[in-house]
Amino acid sequence: MKVLAMTALVGAMTFVAPVAQAKSDLVVGLQLEPPHLDPTSAAAGAIDQVLYANVFEGLTRFGPDGSVNPGLAESWDISDDGRVYTFHLRKGVTFHDGSALDAGDVVFTLDRARAEDSQNAQKALFAGIESVEALDDLTARVTLAQPDGGFLFNMAWGDAVIVAPESIESIKQSPVGTGAFRFKGWVQGDRITLERNPDYWGEAARLDSATFKFISDPTAAFAAVMAEDVQAFPFYPAPENLPQFEADPRFQVLVGSTEGETILAMNNALPPLDNPMVRRAVAHAIDRKAIMEGAMFGLGTAIGTHFAPHHPDYVDLMYLSDYDPELSRQLLAEAGMAEGFTTTLKLPPPSYARRGGEIVAAQLRNVGIETEITNLEWAQWLEEVFRGKDFGLTIVSHTEPMDIGIYARPEYYFQYDSPDFQALNAALSTETDPEKRSELLVQMQTRIAEDHVNAYLFQLAVPTVADARLRGLWADAPTQATDLTGVYWEE
């Protein structure tokens, strides 16, 4: 009997099916490749798209709903006068090279960001800092020149992530952060690979590895997703394909909102665009609905100012720049340009810009404005347009959250210089009363809309196509990021 029983047991074991292992890697498609990998020294949102929350972390961080949450600082105290923030850092946090995070790294990061020779694209976020001190290894004190109701919000930006001094020399090619993933490799022109950080201070990532694959062409993006070579594609660049994906049980389609104000930016220092009447003529020549239909297949929300329509303080100011080509021609005549003029239209790679640019060019031609279109790669756009200010018009989506303050910076690429707006922004930065802040934000939105600084097109939607089994992806994009720290495969 014992022999028979053993034989039966062996036979049963022979036919036991192997236990399926949950998938632990992920390939994410992105349209734009970062120019380098230092989020604290470039304006390219593509850097944050890969590294924010995954590799780099700040004192605070954005949640998927746009809320500001503790990050490397587990808590903080604010002085009664609103000028002194004392941050209490988490214990046991290490950088990916094994070195310990301490308050000295906070001092280094913030002092570097606000230094005179700082290359930080959002240096204005740190301009109000008077001093940064390490009180002990886990306590950092930041003193502001004036109270700033948005300071904790500012510290959640990708431009404010904490970096260590010993990693700066090689940060652009080999970033070292504190996040749930660590950098593994970059094949330029193709992909960036991250791997799970086994020593992460918080809840460990459930993915063992993640590869970001760069696919700029919308047709190629469609083919890669359909072939399942890519399992998630946030900011999917060909929205005309979404119905096909929705009908295929292999996929899920998420359509969320972003902080991305998509604008036809105008160089306010370049004639004839330095004339507000001409800028107004440009704005009235634009049919937002036609652009959204042609470039985004209807996705997005029309806007009349540089502010997110889902924000409670948003004001609908589209009436100030309604589509009215006849009025546009009249304004050009009053400005002494009845025959129109010619200017450049420089377009970065995203589909909303390239597709939208062709439509904008046709609409402007209808009122006598000719555009010389140049398609630029991202690094070229940053060099010529953002830094060099060598452009007449461009189309770009500003994906940073709550960024209306850029209009208070005359040196910013569209070069709007309004003392009145700068005074409003200065008042906002020191105001802590919610009702008064709302009043100031309304005035700021109205001012730039009345000055027609730019032509405001639409709030960018974020369509994501993903494998139907994937869980934990952000639907909305409160900042330009692909946060994979909570992503996993359903077993």
C-alpha positions in Angstrom: 0.0 0.0 0.0 2.8 2.4 0.8 4.4 1.8 -2.6 1.1 2.4 -4.4 0.4 5.5 -2.5 3.8 6.9 -3.3 3.4 6.1 -6.9 0.1 7.8 -7.0 1.6 10.9 -5.3 4.5 11.1 -7.8 2.0 10.8 -10.6 -0.1 13.6 -9.2 2.9 15.8 -8.8 3.9 15.1 -12.4 0.8 16.8 -13.7 0.6 19.8 -11.5 0.5 22.9 -13.6 3.2 25.5 -12.8 2.1 28.6 -10.9 1.9 31.6 -13.1 4.3 34.4 -12.2 2.9 37.9 -12.1 4.4 40.1 -14.8 7.0 42.4 -13.2 8.4 44.5 -16.0 6.8 47.3 -18.0 7.5 49.1 -21.3 6.2 52.7 -21.4 5.9 54.6 -24.6 6.7 58.4 -24.7 6.8 60.7 -27.6 9.6 63.0 -26.4 13.0 62.0 -25.2 14.7 64.1 -22.5 17.6 66.2 -23.7 19.4 65.1 -20.5 18.5 63.7 -17.1 18.8 66.7 -14.6 15.3 68.0 -13.8 16.9 70.9 -11.9 18.6 72.5 -14.9 16.3 72.3 -17.9 12.8 73.4 -19.0 12.1 70.1 -20.7 9.0 68.4 -19.2 10.2 65.1 -20.8 12.8 64.8 -18.0 10.1 64.8 -15.3 8.0 62.5 -17.5 10.6 59.8 -16.8 12.2 60.7 -13.5 9.6 62.6 -11.3 8.7 60.5 -8.2 10.3 57.4 -9.8 14.0 58.4 -9.4 13.9 61.9 -7.8 11.9 63.2 -4.9 11.4 66.6 -3.3 10.5 67.8 0.2 6.9 67.7 -0.9 5.3 65.9 -3.9 2.2 66.1 -6.0 -0.5 63.4 -5.7 -2.5 62.1 -8.6 -5.3 64.6 -7.7 -2.9 67.6 -7.6 -2.7 67.7 -3.8 0.6 68.6 -2.1 1.7 65.8 0.1 4.8 65.0 2.3 7.8 63.8 0.4 11.3 63.5 1.8 10.0 65.8 4.5 7.6 63.8 6.7 6.4 67.0 8.3 7.1 70.7 8.7 6.4 73.6 11.0 5.6 77.2 9.8 6.3 80.2 11.9 3.5 82.5 12.9 4.7 85.2 10.5 4.7 82.7 7.6 8.4 83.2 6.8 10.2 80.3 8.4 9.6 76.7 7.3 11.2 74.0 9.4 11.3 70.6 7.6 11.7 67.3 9.4 13.3 64.8 7.1 12.4 61.1 7.1 14.8 58.8 8.8 16.8 56.1 6.9 16.5 57.6 3.5 19.5 56.9 1.2 20.4 58.0 -2.3 20.8 55.2 -4.9 24.6 55.4 -4.4 24.2 54.3 -0.8 24.9 57.8 0.8 22.5 59.0 3.4 20.1 61.9 2.8 20.6 64.7 5.3 19.7 68.3 5.8 23.0 69.3 4.1 21.6 68.0 0.8 18.5 70.2 1.2 20.8 73.2 1.8 22.9 72.3 -1.3 19.8 71.8 -3.5 18.0 75.0 -2.6 21.2 77.1 -2.6 22.2 75.7 -6.0 18.7 76.4 -7.4 18.7 80.1 -6.3 22.4 80.9 -7.0 23.2 83.7 -9.4 24.6 81.2 -12.0 21.7 78.8 -11.5 20.5 76.9 -14.6 17.2 76.0 -13.0 14.4 76.7 -15.5 12.1 77.7 -12.6 14.6 79.8 -10.7 11.8 82.2 -9.7 10.4 79.4 -7.4 13.4 79.9 -5.2 13.8 83.7 -5.5 12.0 84.4 -2.2 14.4 82.2 -0.1 16.5 84.3 2.2 18.5 81.5 3.8 18.6 77.7 4.1 20.2 76.1 7.2 20.8 72.6 8.5 19.8 72.6 12.2 20.8 68.9 12.5 21.1 65.9 10.2 17.3 65.6 9.8 16.1 69.2 10.2 16.4 71.9 7.6 15.2 75.5 8.1 14.2 77.7 5.2 13.7 81.4 5.8 11.8 83.4 3.3 12.1 87.2 2.7 8.3 87.4 2.8 5.5 85.0 3.5 4.6 82.8 0.5 1.4 80.9 0.5 2.5 78.8 -2.4 5.9 77.7 -1.0 5.0 74.1 -0.2 3.4 73.8 -3.6 6.6 75.2 -5.2 8.7 72.6 -3.4 6.7 69.8 -5.1 7.8 70.8 -8.6 10.3 68.6 -10.4 12.6 71.6 -10.5 12.9 71.3 -6.7 13.8 67.7 -6.2 16.6 67.0 -3.7 20.0 66.2 -5.2 23.3 65.4 -3.6 26.4 67.4 -4.3 28.6 64.4 -5.1 26.2 63.4 -7.9 26.0 66.7 -9.8 29.0 66.1 -12.1 27.3 63.2 -13.8 23.7 63.9 -13.1 22.8 64.7 -16.7 23.7 61.2 -17.9 23.5 59.1 -14.7 21.0 60.5 -12.3 21.1 59.6 -8.6 18.0 60.1 -6.5 16.1 58.7 -3.6 13.1 57.3 -5.4 11.5 53.8 -5.6 13.4 53.2 -8.9 17.0 53.8 -9.7 18.5 54.6 -13.0 19.9 51.6 -14.9 20.8 52.8 -18.4 20.1 55.1 -21.3 20.4 54.2 -25.0 20.1 57.6 -26.5 17.5 57.9 -29.3 15.8 54.7 -28.1 15.1 54.1 -24.4 15.8 54.7 -20.7 15.6 51.8 -18.2 14.9 52.0 -14.5 15.0 49.2 -11.9 13.4 48.7 -8.6 15.3 50.3 -5.7 15.6 47.5 -3.1 16.6 50.0 -0.4 13.7 52.4 -0.8 12.6 54.1 2.4 8.9 53.8 1.6 6.6 51.3 0.1 8.6 49.3 -2.4 7.7 49.5 -6.1 5.8 46.4 -7.4 7.5 46.5 -10.7 11.0 45.1 -10.9 11.9 47.2 -13.9 10.5 49.8 -16.3 11.7 50.8 -19.7 10.7 54.2 -21.3 10.7 53.7 -25.1 10.8 56.9 -27.2 8.5 56.9 -30.2 8.1 60.3 -31.8 6.0 59.2 -34.8 2.3 58.7 -34.1 2.0 55.9 -36.7 4.9 54.1 -35.1 3.3 54.6 -31.7 0.1 53.0 -32.9 2.0 50.0 -34.3 4.0 49.5 -31.1 0.9 49.5 -28.8 -1.1 47.3 -31.1 1.8 44.8 -31.2 2.0 45.0 -27.4 5.6 45.9 -27.6 4.6 48.9 -25.4 2.2 48.2 -22.6 1.4 51.8 -21.6 1.5 55.1 -23.6 0.6 58.2 -21.6 0.0 61.4 -23.7 -0.7 59.0 -26.6 0.0 61.1 -29.7 -2.7 59.9 -32.1 -6.1 60.4 -30.5 -7.8 59.4 -33.7 -6.9 55.8 -32.8 -8.6 55.8 -29.4 -12.0 54.4 -30.6 -10.1 51.4 -32.0 -8.3 50.8 -28.7 -11.5 51.2 -26.8 -13.1 48.4 -28.9 -10.2 46.0 -28.3 -10.5 44.0 -25.0 -6.7 43.9 -24.8 -6.5 47.6 -23.9 -7.8 50.2 -21.6 -8.1 53.9 -22.5 -7.9 56.6 -19.8 -8.6 60.2 -20.7 -7.7 62.7 -18.0 -6.9 66.3 -17.6 -3.6 68.0 -17.3 -2.2 71.3 -16.1 -1.1 72.0 -19.7 -2.2 75.3 -21.1 -1.7 74.9 -24.8 -0.9 78.4 -26.3 0.1 80.1 -29.5 2.9 82.0 -27.9 3.9 85.3 -29.3 7.3 87.1 -29.0 6.1 90.3 -27.2 9.4 92.0 -27.9 9.5 91.4 -31.6 7.8 93.8 -34.0 5.0 93.8 -35.0 4.0 91.5 -32.2 5.2 94.1 -29.7 2.0 95.9 -30.6 -0.9 94.7 -28.4 -3.3 95.5 -31.2 -1.5 93.1 -33.5 -1.5 90.4 -30.8 -5.2 90.9 -30.4 -5.6 90.5 -34.2 -3.7 87.2 -34.0 -5.9 86.0 -31.2 -9.2 86.8 -33.0 -7.9 85.0 -36.1 -7.8 81.7 -34.2 -10.6 79.2 -34.2 -10.0 77.1 -31.1 -12.6 74.5 -32.0 -11.1 73.8 -35.4 -7.7 73.4 -33.8 -9.0 71.0 -31.2 -10.9 68.9 -33.8 -8.0 68.8 -36.2 -5.1 68.4 -33.9 -6.7 66.5 -30.9 -9.8 65.0 -32.5 -11.9 67.0 -30.0 -10.0 66.2 -26.9 -9.2 69.1 -24.6 -11.0 72.1 -23.1 -11.0 75.6 -24.8 -9.4 78.3 -22.6 -9.2 82.1 -22.8 -6.3 82.7 -20.4 -3.3 80.9 -19.0 -5.1 79.0 -16.2 -6.5 75.5 -15.7 -10.3 75.5 -16.2 -10.6 72.8 -13.5 -9.1 75.2 -10.9 -11.8 76.8 -8.7 -10.5 80.3 -9.5 -10.6 79.9 -13.3 -12.4 82.7 -15.1 -13.9 82.1 -18.6 -12.4 85.0 -20.6 -12.8 83.5 -24.1 -15.0 86.4 -25.1 -11.9 88.6 -25.2 -10.5 86.6 -28.1 -13.5 85.0 -29.9 -12.9 83.8 -33.4 -13.6 86.8 -35.5 -11.5 87.1 -38.7 -13.2 90.2 -39.8 -12.3 92.0 -36.5 -8.8 90.6 -36.9 -8.4 92.2 -40.3 -9.8 95.5 -38.9 -7.3 95.5 -36.1 -4.5 94.9 -38.4 -5.6 97.9 -40.6 -5.8 100.1 -37.5 -2.3 99.0 -36.6 -1.1 100.1 -40.0 -0.7 96.6 -41.3 -3.7 96.3 -43.7 -1.5 94.2 -46.0 -0.6 91.8 -43.1 2.9 90.7 -42.3 5.1 87.6 -42.2 6.6 86.0 -39.1 8.0 82.6 -38.1 6.1 79.7 -36.6 8.5 77.3 -34.9 7.0 74.0 -33.8 8.3 71.5 -31.3 7.7 67.7 -31.8 4.4 67.0 -30.0 1.4 66.2 -32.2 -0.7 69.0 -30.8 2.0 71.5 -32.0 2.8 70.0 -35.4 -0.8 69.3 -36.3 -2.1 72.4 -34.7 0.6 74.5 -36.4 -0.7 73.7 -39.9 -4.2 74.7 -38.9 -3.1 77.9 -37.2 -1.0 78.8 -40.3 -4.1 78.5 -42.5 -6.2 80.5 -40.1 -3.6 83.3 -39.9 -3.2 83.3 -43.7 -7.0 83.9 -43.9 -6.5 87.4 -42.4 -3.2 88.2 -44.2 -0.6 86.9 -41.8 1.9 84.6 -43.4 4.0 82.2 -41.3 7.2 80.5 -42.1 6.9 77.1 -40.5 9.9 75.3 -39.0 9.7 72.0 -37.3 12.2 71.7 -34.5 13.4 68.8 -32.4 12.9 69.4 -28.7 16.6 70.3 -28.0 16.5 72.8 -30.9 13.2 74.3 -29.7 14.7 74.8 -26.2 17.8 76.4 -27.7 16.2 78.7 -30.3 12.9 79.5 -28.8 13.0 79.1 -25.1 16.5 80.3 -24.4 17.3 82.2 -27.6 13.9 83.9 -28.0 14.5 83.6 -31.8 10.9 83.2 -32.9 7.7 85.1 -33.8 5.2 82.4 -32.9 5.3 79.0 -31.5 2.8 76.4 -30.1 3.6 74.7 -26.8 1.8 73.3 -23.8 2.8 74.6 -20.4 2.4 71.6 -18.2 3.7 73.0 -15.0 1.0 73.4 -12.4 -0.2 76.9 -11.3 2.4 78.6 -13.4 0.7 82.0 -14.2 3.6 83.6 -12.4 5.8 83.2 -15.5 4.1 86.3 -16.9 5.8 88.3 -14.2 9.2 87.5 -15.7 10.1 89.9 -18.5 13.1 87.6 -19.5 10.8 84.6 -20.0 10.8 83.5 -23.6 7.6 85.4 -24.7 9.1 88.5 -23.1 5.9 90.1 -21.6 6.9 93.1 -19.5 4.0 94.5 -17.4 4.7 96.3 -14.2 1.0 96.0 -13.3 1.1 92.3 -13.7 4.3 92.0 -11.8 2.7 94.0 -8.9 -0.2 91.6 -8.8 2.1 88.6 -8.8 4.2 90.1 -6.0 1.0 90.6 -4.0 -0.1 87.0 -4.5 3.2 85.7 -3.3 2.8 87.3 0.1 -1.0 86.9 0.5 -2.2 84.0 2.6 -5.9 84.8 2.8 -7.7 82.4 0.4 -10.4 84.9 -0.6 -7.8 87.6 -1.3 -5.6 85.1 -3.3 -8.7 84.2 -5.4 -9.3 87.9 -6.2 -5.7 88.4 -7.2 -5.7 85.3 -9.4 -8.9 86.6 -11.2 -7.1 89.9 -11.8 -4.0 88.2 -13.1 -5.9 86.0 -15.5 -7.9 89.0 -16.8 -4.8 91.2 -17.2 -2.9 88.8 -19.5 -6.1 88.0 -21.5 -6.8 91.7 -22.1 -3.2 92.3 -23.1 -3.4 89.3 -25.5 0.1 88.3 -24.4 -0.5 85.0 -26.2 -3.4 83.3 -28.0 -4.8 80.8 -25.6 -6.0 77.6 -27.3 -7.0 74.7 -25.1 -6.2 72.8 -21.9 -4.3 69.7 -23.0 -6.1 66.4 -22.3 -4.0 63.3 -21.5 -5.1 60.2 -23.3 -3.4 57.0 -22.0 -3.6 53.7 -23.8 -2.5 50.7 -21.7 -2.7 47.0 -21.3 -6.1 46.1 -19.8 -4.4 44.2 -16.9 -2.3 47.2 -15.8 -3.3 49.0 -12.6 -2.2 52.1 -10.7 -1.6 54.5 -13.7 -2.5 58.1 -13.2 -5.4 59.2 -15.4 -4.9 62.9 -14.8 -1.5 64.6 -15.0 -1.3 67.3 -12.2 2.3 67.6 -13.2 4.2 66.2 -16.2 5.1 62.8 -14.8 4.6 59.1 -15.3 4.6 58.0 -11.7 5.1 54.2 -11.7 5.5 53.9 -7.9 2.0 52.4 -7.5 1.7 50.6 -10.8 1.3 46.8 -10.9 0.0 44.0 -13.1 -3.3 42.4 -12.1 -2.7 38.7 -11.5 
